[in-house]
Amino acid sequence: WFNTIAGLVYVAAGLGLWLQRAWAVRLSAALAVASVLAFAALGVHVAVGGAYEARTVAAMTLRCTFWIGLAWFAARSVGTAR
């Protein structure tokens, strides 16, 4: 469910950032937080013996890094662009 909902929100955030809207910066930060929380939930799942794939861990690492970096960059760029 997370991936389905997040995918739709990614599109909205991308469009908002492209249009340099302040709400998109907050949305990007929220996506970063949500991704980290989902990654933490995966970590708990793995810690209690749940099945997982290494590619899922790699994908979540990339996703978290991307949204944290994008939110940081957008916070510094979008506000100064206008």
LUMLOLO-795125 format. One record per atom (N, C-alpha, C, O): y, z, x. Coordinates in steps of 0.001 Angstrom, whole numbers, plus 500000, padded with zeros to 6 digits. Atoms other than C-alpha are relative to their C-alpha. Layout:
<pts>
YZX...
</pts>
This chain:
<pts>
498800500000500819500000500000500000501252500000500854502239499337500536498813499937499146502386500814502796500396498615500489501571498249500439499690501330499459502126497332504294500570499064498944501474498280499233499511500869501070502671495603500958501439500327499643502289499438499582498638499584500355505740497601500015500952499780501168502057499267500987499148500146498822507117497622503555500345498540500252501467498231500654499731501420499784506789493848503794501165499499499167501997498729499647498888500396500870509122493387500848501322500605500492502367499956500461498799499323499521511573495913502268500464499394501325501664499345501596499635500668498742511454494175505682500880498787499726501869498555500422499232501199500348512738491003504050501414500392499566502388499769499985498682499537500457515580492876502331500838500493501178502023500175501275499272499484498828516540494652505566500441498860500900501572498850501387499650501140499156516448491417507530501160499205499434502072498816500164498908500728500648518665489655505018501303500793500100502354500238500420498804499161499913521084492573504932500569500062501407501787500043501585499517499980498613521272492730508725500607498660500376501617498609501079499462501327499722521809488981508917501410499856499413502284499219500002498690500028500648524725489417506505500913501131500477502041501267500003499269498894499383525873492466508542500501501011498968501676501380498962499684499006501020525802494902505641499634501394500504498585501586501118500232498629499525526069498625506356498742500606499385498045501368500054501193499446500639523310499466503846498729499580500727497731500300500711501185500492499291520893497395505916499713500837501246498562500956501667500195499112498848521452499695508899499235501241499540498285501671500195500695498824500542520406502676506782498575499653499571497653500446499760501333500438500402517476500718505381499099499819501224497919500166501178500766500160498759516349499845508926499585501356500562498461501524501036500336498653499534516502503499509899498923500613499108498014501280499603501018499481500915514502504413506792498645499343500268497609500002500188501243500685499655511910501779507721499406500554501285498188500683501405500490499397498753511679503262511212499341501345499712498256501627500220500554498686500345511108506739509778498694499842499216497715500536499493501213500215500805508574505462507221498847499503500873497701499910500683501038500510499101506682503590509934499432501107500873498220501189501073500454498880499169506538506667512157499153500960499168498139501464499652500786499119500870505305508766509217498633499398499670497626500106499647501281500666500266502626506199508368499111500046501243497899500231501135500742499926498746501593506151512036499453501412500204498321501585500655500451498609499894501395509951512016498834500254499041497878500945499394501096499855500960499212509795508894498729499341500538497631499868500360501158500634499362496931507359510723499440500906501084498224501038501224500440499078498956496817509810513618499200501155499437498184501543500015500736498911500652495719512610511287498637499487499529497617500154499706501244500615500469493108510307509757498997499849501152497815500162501010500860500181498820491735509498513206499539501354500534498380501517500913500318498671499453491871513149514314498889500705499215498129501491499780501049499349500804489621514225511438498735499150499929497840499420499127501211500799499896487078511554512311499977498732499180498924498114499025499937501219500799488254508670510169499856498750500842500176498743502031500167501281499317487462505091511069501364499335500214502280499486499406498777500733499700490157502963512675499668498878500972498596498854501575500151501075499027490604499850514757501119500109501013502238500496500673498996499945498942492430499675518064501177499078499693502316499388500040498901500916500315494436496710516795500966500610498983502148500266498973499117499317500937495795498903513988500947500925500752502138500986500446499167499124499178497049501416516536501032499170500755502200499554500830499074500878499278498589498576518572501075499450499064502250499399499426499039500541500963500224497076515472501007501063499566502200500781499448499088498924500406501667500422514397500945500378501137502110500691500895499135499736498851502986501038517913501101498953500079502270499288500271499019501087499971504697497641517874500981500124498845502188499978499038499146499875501188506029498155514339501014501134500161502199500956499879499100498854499818507477501590515133501046499706501061502229499991500870499070500333498921509022500394518389501049499000499523502236499147499812499085501020500502510538497358516679501062500599499077502253500351499266499034499487500977512146499255513783500902501077500583502070501172500205499138499020499330513398502112515937501055499268500817502240499596500751499058500777499190514964499614518334500998499231499161502187499204499476499106500776500856516380497442515570501016500899499300502191500547499200499077499072500661517877500414513730501051500498500986502227500615500638499048499543498975519462501658516956501007498900500319502212499151500360499122501127499688520861498221517812500932499691498832502123499459499038499191500320501179522079497588514256501088501049499799502210500706499426499003498938500172523855500959514122501176499789500944502307500144500613498943500236499041525832499939517192500702498666499797501848498499500214499454501348500122526405496308516233500647499682498666501725499090498632499534500413501320526892495952512498501365500613499704502240499932499171498716499356500271529733498448512258501150499437500798502296499506500355498936500514499144531673496812515085500218498513499825501149497958500409499900501441500150531146493214513962501177499591499117501646498455499202498923500377500938533868493311511319501300500665500352502304500458499670
</pts>
